[in-house]
Amino acid sequence: MAATLAAPPAPPARLWTRNFGFYFTARTMAVLGDTMIPVATAVAMLSLGFGVGAVGVALGAWMGAFALFVVFGGVFADRFHPRPQMIAADGARFAIQAGLALCLWLGHPALWLLVLASVLGGLATAMFQPGLTSLVPQVATDPQQANGVLRVSQGVATMAGPAIAGTLVAVVSPASVFAATAVVFVVSGLCLTALRLPYVEPDRSASTLQNLREGWTEFRSRSWLWSVILIWWVLGVAVWGPITPVGAVSIIDAHGKAAFGWAESAFGVGCVLGGLVAIRLRPARPLFGGAVAMLLFPLMPLSAALVPPVPLLMAGYLVSGIGWAFWGVQWATSVQTRIPEDKLNRVAAYEIAGSILAVPLGQAVAGPVSGLVGVHRLLFLGALVGLGCALALLAVRPVRRLTRAVD
């Protein structure tokens, strides 16, 4: 009998397809716009004479609208398709940012108008965000590699966005930042329009309420998923909520407006490095590896509290970004590979809402609490809580022991 020859191994799938290129550009542009908005809002409002409390309210309004409506964004994306919904959201965000630019050029907008724009912007982003998760398996065959590359691009955008926003505010005007952001969302929408995706007939037999219940059932059935979200609630109130308005006050008081933008940009550099590491390093227990990396994250609030010389401040933000990005890749890949595709948008929406729902609360109380305990003490507390959250991730058994679903 003739010897049977083994078939040669299949070549690795190519990541940079036409679809992935357009998706990569759209996501990078969207992140760039999203990272420009909080810096532009904080610095512009402080320049217009509003205090840290007003900045916290405006940022909290954006985050609150996003968190409250993102679950409906996930339902609509599963019932129809995420791409047209995302394109429409980009169109709405263009109109909002262009309108803000016009208002700032014409005069001194009232606080209620800035808060309303934040609410509408958060609502539009809630319709956009769930599709980012579910489109990754449709445009890439290797989610781990794709998420690593996307985390690098997110880091570049996180680095560039605040720097661009801070520079435009300092050199040109606050209005110019919002005008530039409007253009960024146009580019994102055009790239999403260019995607060529196979048509999948969605199941629309269930009502919206039934879809919400199915997504919730999938979400709560996974202890590793909701355990992380509970920990993220604490992190959102104590760290992510206060860090932008309170960190801005601390850094601007010590080093000026540009330093805050550069510190945020250094965090973006760290996200680039963390994403590059995550492309190559694939831990057998991804959330355990990510939790170890999260031990670096508290350096950001600690640096904002200490306000050392600008190079050291940027170094703290950079190292923090490395840990944050590595965790983000492991988390995104775990969600994308362990949730059924037909329910992924809804589960992702619950995950996103749960992750950030506490952030607007932290932003809203940042002003009053910082007035009671002081800006620097509040940031020190955030660093301690951030360390505690990383240790909690390591302590929770379902999180620590979750294994990789795919290679």
C-alpha positions as CSV (number, residue, x, y, z in Angstrom):
1,M,0.0,0.0,0.0
2,A,1.4,3.3,-0.9
3,A,2.4,5.6,1.9
4,T,-0.1,8.3,2.6
5,L,1.5,11.7,2.5
6,A,0.5,14.2,5.1
7,A,-1.1,17.3,3.7
8,P,1.1,20.4,4.2
9,P,-0.1,22.7,6.9
10,A,-2.4,25.5,5.8
11,P,-0.8,28.9,5.6
12,P,-1.9,31.4,8.3
13,A,-4.8,33.5,7.3
14,R,-4.0,37.0,6.1
15,L,-5.1,39.7,8.5
16,W,-4.9,42.7,6.3
17,T,-7.7,42.1,4.0
18,R,-9.7,44.9,2.3
19,N,-12.5,44.6,4.9
20,F,-10.1,44.6,7.9
21,G,-8.3,47.7,6.5
22,F,-11.5,49.7,6.2
23,Y,-12.7,48.4,9.7
24,F,-9.3,49.3,11.2
25,T,-9.4,52.8,9.8
26,A,-13.0,53.3,10.9
27,R,-12.3,52.1,14.4
28,T,-9.1,54.2,14.7
29,M,-11.0,57.3,13.6
30,A,-13.8,56.6,16.0
31,V,-11.4,56.2,18.9
32,L,-9.5,59.3,17.9
33,G,-12.7,61.3,18.0
34,D,-13.8,59.8,21.3
35,T,-10.5,60.6,22.9
36,M,-10.5,64.2,21.6
37,I,-13.9,64.9,23.1
38,P,-13.3,64.6,26.8
39,V,-10.0,66.5,26.7
40,A,-11.6,69.2,24.5
41,T,-14.6,69.4,26.8
42,A,-12.6,69.6,30.0
43,V,-10.0,72.2,28.8
44,A,-12.6,74.2,26.8
45,M,-15.0,74.4,29.8
46,L,-12.2,75.4,32.2
47,S,-11.1,78.0,29.7
48,L,-14.7,79.4,29.6
49,G,-14.8,79.8,33.3
50,F,-16.7,76.6,34.4
51,G,-15.4,74.7,37.4
52,V,-14.5,71.1,37.9
53,G,-18.0,70.3,39.0
54,A,-19.5,71.6,35.8
55,V,-16.9,69.6,33.8
56,G,-17.8,66.5,35.7
57,V,-21.5,67.0,35.0
58,A,-20.9,67.5,31.3
59,L,-18.6,64.4,31.0
60,G,-21.0,62.4,33.2
61,A,-23.9,63.4,31.0
62,W,-22.2,61.8,28.0
63,M,-21.2,58.7,29.9
64,G,-24.6,58.3,31.5
65,A,-26.5,58.5,28.2
66,F,-24.1,56.1,26.7
67,A,-24.4,53.6,29.6
68,L,-28.2,53.8,29.7
69,F,-28.8,53.3,26.0
70,V,-26.0,51.0,24.9
71,V,-28.0,47.8,25.8
72,F,-30.7,49.0,23.3
73,G,-27.9,49.6,20.8
74,G,-26.9,45.9,21.2
75,V,-30.5,44.7,20.7
76,F,-31.0,46.8,17.6
77,A,-27.6,45.6,16.2
78,D,-28.7,41.9,16.7
79,R,-32.2,42.5,15.2
80,F,-30.9,44.2,12.1
81,H,-27.2,44.7,11.5
82,P,-24.6,46.7,13.3
83,R,-23.0,48.4,10.2
84,P,-25.9,50.7,9.1
85,Q,-26.6,51.6,12.7
86,M,-22.9,52.6,13.2
87,I,-22.9,54.7,10.0
88,A,-26.0,56.6,11.2
89,A,-24.4,57.1,14.6
90,D,-21.3,58.6,12.9
91,G,-23.6,61.0,11.0
92,A,-25.2,62.1,14.2
93,R,-21.9,62.6,16.0
94,F,-20.7,64.7,13.0
95,A,-23.7,67.0,13.4
96,I,-23.3,67.3,17.2
97,Q,-19.6,68.2,17.0
98,A,-20.1,70.6,14.1
99,G,-22.9,72.3,16.0
100,L,-20.7,72.7,19.1
101,A,-17.9,74.2,17.0
102,L,-20.4,76.7,15.6
103,C,-21.7,77.6,19.0
104,L,-18.2,78.2,20.4
105,W,-17.3,80.3,17.4
106,L,-20.4,82.5,17.8
107,G,-19.9,83.1,21.6
108,H,-20.0,81.6,25.1
109,P,-22.4,78.6,25.1
110,A,-24.5,78.0,28.2
111,L,-23.8,75.0,30.4
112,W,-27.2,73.5,29.6
113,L,-26.3,73.5,25.9
114,L,-22.9,71.8,26.5
115,V,-24.7,69.2,28.7
116,L,-27.3,68.5,26.1
117,A,-24.7,68.0,23.4
118,S,-23.0,65.6,25.7
119,V,-26.2,63.6,26.2
120,L,-26.8,63.4,22.5
121,G,-23.2,62.4,21.8
122,G,-23.4,59.6,24.4
123,L,-26.6,58.4,22.9
124,A,-25.1,58.3,19.4
125,T,-22.0,56.4,20.7
126,A,-24.3,53.9,22.4
127,M,-25.7,53.0,19.0
128,F,-22.2,52.8,17.6
129,Q,-20.2,50.9,20.2
130,P,-21.8,47.3,20.3
131,G,-21.0,46.7,16.7
132,L,-17.3,47.2,17.2
133,T,-17.2,43.9,19.1
134,S,-19.3,41.8,16.8
135,L,-17.7,43.1,13.5
136,V,-14.2,41.8,14.6
137,P,-15.0,38.1,13.9
138,Q,-16.6,39.1,10.6
139,V,-13.5,41.0,9.3
140,A,-10.7,38.9,10.8
141,T,-10.2,35.1,11.2
142,D,-7.8,35.5,14.2
143,P,-9.5,37.6,16.9
144,Q,-6.5,37.6,19.2
145,Q,-4.2,39.0,16.4
146,A,-6.9,41.4,15.3
147,N,-7.5,42.7,18.8
148,G,-3.8,43.2,19.4
149,V,-3.5,45.3,16.2
150,L,-6.7,47.2,17.1
151,R,-5.4,47.9,20.6
152,V,-2.2,49.3,19.0
153,S,-4.3,51.6,16.8
154,Q,-6.4,52.5,19.8
155,G,-3.2,53.4,21.7
156,V,-2.0,55.5,18.8
157,A,-5.4,57.3,18.6
158,T,-5.4,57.7,22.4
159,M,-2.0,59.2,22.2
160,A,-2.8,61.5,19.2
161,G,-6.3,62.5,20.2
162,P,-5.5,64.3,23.5
163,A,-2.4,65.9,22.0
164,I,-4.3,67.2,19.0
165,A,-7.1,68.5,21.2
166,G,-4.8,70.1,23.7
167,T,-2.7,71.7,21.0
168,L,-5.7,73.0,19.1
169,V,-7.2,74.5,22.2
170,A,-4.0,76.2,23.2
171,V,-2.9,77.4,19.7
172,V,-6.2,77.9,17.8
173,S,-9.4,77.8,19.8
174,P,-11.8,75.3,21.6
175,A,-14.1,75.5,18.6
176,S,-11.4,74.1,16.3
177,V,-11.2,70.9,18.3
178,F,-14.9,70.1,17.8
179,A,-14.7,71.0,14.1
180,A,-11.8,68.5,13.7
181,T,-13.7,65.9,15.6
182,A,-16.6,66.3,13.3
183,V,-14.4,65.5,10.3
184,V,-13.0,62.4,12.0
185,F,-16.4,60.9,12.4
186,V,-17.1,61.5,8.7
187,V,-14.1,59.5,7.8
188,S,-15.2,56.7,10.2
189,G,-18.6,56.6,8.6
190,L,-17.2,56.5,5.0
191,C,-14.9,53.5,5.9
192,L,-17.8,51.6,7.4
193,T,-19.9,52.2,4.2
194,A,-17.0,50.7,2.2
195,L,-17.1,47.3,4.1
196,R,-18.3,44.3,2.1
197,L,-19.9,41.8,4.5
198,P,-22.0,38.8,3.8
199,Y,-25.7,39.2,4.5
200,V,-27.0,37.3,7.4
201,E,-30.7,37.1,8.0
202,P,-31.3,38.1,11.7
203,D,-33.9,36.5,13.8
204,R,-36.6,39.1,14.4
205,S,-39.3,36.8,15.8
206,A,-38.7,37.8,19.4
207,S,-39.7,41.2,20.8
208,T,-37.3,43.8,22.0
209,L,-38.0,42.8,25.6
210,Q,-37.4,39.1,24.8
211,N,-34.1,40.1,23.1
212,L,-33.1,42.0,26.2
213,R,-33.9,39.0,28.4
214,E,-32.0,36.6,26.2
215,G,-28.9,38.9,26.3
216,W,-29.2,39.2,30.1
217,T,-29.5,35.4,30.4
218,E,-26.3,34.9,28.4
219,F,-24.6,37.6,30.4
220,R,-25.5,36.4,33.9
221,S,-24.8,32.7,33.1
222,R,-21.1,33.4,32.9
223,S,-19.6,34.1,36.3
224,W,-16.3,35.2,34.8
225,L,-18.1,37.9,32.9
226,W,-20.3,39.5,35.6
227,S,-17.5,39.2,38.2
228,V,-15.3,41.4,36.1
229,I,-18.1,43.9,35.6
230,L,-18.7,44.1,39.4
231,I,-15.1,44.9,39.9
232,W,-15.3,47.5,37.1
233,W,-18.1,49.2,39.0
234,V,-15.7,50.0,41.8
235,L,-13.0,51.1,39.4
236,G,-15.4,53.3,37.5
237,V,-16.6,55.2,40.5
238,A,-13.2,55.7,42.2
239,V,-10.8,55.9,39.2
240,W,-12.2,56.3,35.7
241,G,-14.9,58.7,36.8
242,P,-12.7,61.3,38.6
243,I,-9.5,60.8,36.6
244,T,-10.2,63.2,33.7
245,P,-11.8,66.2,35.5
246,V,-9.8,65.9,38.7
247,G,-6.6,64.8,36.9
248,A,-7.0,67.8,34.6
249,V,-7.2,70.2,37.5
250,S,-4.2,68.7,39.2
251,I,-1.9,68.6,36.1
252,I,-3.0,71.9,34.7
253,D,-2.5,73.7,38.0
254,A,1.0,72.3,38.2
255,H,2.2,72.3,34.6
256,G,-0.3,74.1,32.4
257,K,-2.9,73.0,29.8
258,A,-0.5,71.3,27.3
259,A,0.9,69.0,30.0
260,F,-2.5,67.4,30.5
261,G,-2.8,66.6,26.8
262,W,0.8,65.2,26.8
263,A,0.1,63.0,29.8
264,E,-3.0,61.6,28.1
265,S,-0.9,61.0,25.0
266,A,1.7,59.1,27.0
267,F,-1.1,56.8,28.2
268,G,-1.8,56.2,24.5
269,V,1.9,55.3,23.9
270,G,1.6,52.8,26.6
271,C,-1.5,51.3,25.0
272,V,0.5,50.9,21.8
273,L,3.2,49.0,23.6
274,G,0.7,46.9,25.5
275,G,-1.1,46.0,22.3
276,L,2.2,45.0,20.6
277,V,3.0,42.7,23.5
278,A,-0.5,41.2,23.4
279,I,-0.1,40.3,19.7
280,R,2.8,38.0,20.5
281,L,2.0,36.9,24.1
282,R,-1.0,34.6,24.4
283,P,-1.4,33.4,28.0
284,A,-3.2,30.1,28.5
285,R,-5.4,31.9,31.0
286,P,-6.0,35.2,29.3
287,L,-7.8,37.0,32.1
288,F,-5.2,35.9,34.7
289,G,-2.5,37.3,32.4
290,G,-4.5,40.5,31.9
291,A,-5.1,40.9,35.6
292,V,-1.3,40.7,36.3
293,A,-0.8,43.5,33.8
294,M,-3.5,45.5,35.5
295,L,-1.2,45.9,38.5
296,L,0.5,48.6,36.4
297,F,-2.7,50.6,35.9
298,P,-2.7,52.5,39.3
299,L,0.4,54.4,38.2
300,M,-1.9,56.8,36.2
301,P,-3.9,58.2,39.2
302,L,-0.8,58.0,41.3
303,S,1.2,60.2,38.8
304,A,-1.7,62.6,38.6
305,A,-1.7,62.9,42.4
306,L,2.0,63.4,42.8
307,V,2.4,65.7,39.7
308,P,6.1,65.1,39.3
309,P,8.1,66.8,36.5
310,V,6.4,66.3,33.2
311,P,8.8,63.5,32.0
312,L,8.1,61.4,35.1
313,L,4.4,62.2,34.9
314,M,4.3,61.0,31.3
315,A,6.3,57.8,32.3
316,G,3.7,57.0,34.9
317,Y,0.9,57.4,32.4
318,L,2.8,55.3,29.8
319,V,3.4,52.3,32.1
320,S,-0.2,52.4,33.2
321,G,-1.3,52.3,29.5
322,I,0.8,49.2,28.9
323,G,-1.1,47.3,31.6
324,W,-4.5,48.7,30.5
325,A,-4.0,47.7,26.9
326,F,-2.8,44.2,27.6
327,W,-5.8,43.5,29.8
328,G,-8.1,45.0,27.1
329,V,-6.9,42.6,24.4
330,Q,-7.3,39.5,26.7
331,W,-10.8,40.7,27.7
332,A,-12.0,41.5,24.2
333,T,-10.8,38.2,22.8
334,S,-12.4,36.2,25.7
335,V,-15.8,37.9,25.1
336,Q,-15.7,37.5,21.3
337,T,-14.7,33.9,21.3
338,R,-16.9,32.6,24.2
339,I,-20.3,34.2,23.4
340,P,-22.5,32.9,20.6
341,E,-22.4,35.1,17.5
342,D,-26.1,35.6,17.3
343,K,-26.1,37.1,20.8
344,L,-22.8,38.8,20.8
345,N,-24.1,42.3,20.2
346,R,-26.5,42.1,23.2
347,V,-24.0,40.5,25.6
348,A,-21.3,43.0,24.5
349,A,-23.8,45.8,25.2
350,Y,-24.5,44.5,28.7
351,E,-20.8,44.2,29.2
352,I,-20.1,47.7,28.0
353,A,-22.9,49.2,30.0
354,G,-21.9,47.4,33.1
355,S,-18.2,48.3,32.7
356,I,-18.9,52.1,32.4
357,L,-22.3,52.7,34.2
358,A,-20.5,53.7,37.3
359,V,-18.2,56.2,35.5
360,P,-20.8,59.0,35.2
361,L,-21.4,58.6,38.9
362,G,-17.7,59.0,39.6
363,Q,-17.6,62.0,37.3
364,A,-20.6,63.7,38.9
365,V,-19.3,63.3,42.4
366,A,-15.7,64.2,41.5
367,G,-16.3,67.9,42.1
368,P,-18.0,67.7,45.5
369,V,-15.7,65.0,46.8
370,S,-12.5,66.8,45.7
371,G,-13.8,69.9,47.4
372,L,-14.2,67.9,50.7
373,V,-11.0,65.8,50.6
374,G,-8.8,67.7,48.1
375,V,-7.8,66.9,44.5
376,H,-4.6,65.1,45.4
377,R,-6.1,62.9,48.1
378,L,-8.9,61.8,45.8
379,L,-6.3,60.8,43.2
380,F,-4.3,58.9,45.8
381,L,-7.5,57.1,46.8
382,G,-8.0,56.2,43.2
383,A,-4.6,54.7,42.9
384,L,-5.3,52.5,46.0
385,V,-8.6,51.4,44.6
386,G,-7.1,50.6,41.3
387,L,-4.5,48.3,42.9
388,G,-7.3,46.7,44.9
389,C,-9.3,46.0,41.8
390,A,-6.3,44.4,40.1
391,L,-5.9,42.1,43.1
392,A,-9.6,41.3,43.1
393,L,-9.3,40.1,39.5
394,L,-6.5,37.8,40.5
395,A,-8.5,36.5,43.5
396,V,-11.8,35.6,41.7
397,R,-11.6,32.0,40.7
398,P,-13.7,32.0,37.5
399,V,-11.7,35.0,36.2
400,R,-8.3,33.5,37.2
401,R,-9.0,30.1,35.7
402,L,-10.7,30.9,32.5
403,T,-8.8,29.3,29.6
404,R,-8.3,30.3,26.0
405,A,-11.1,29.4,23.7
406,V,-9.0,29.5,20.5
407,D,-5.4,29.9,19.5
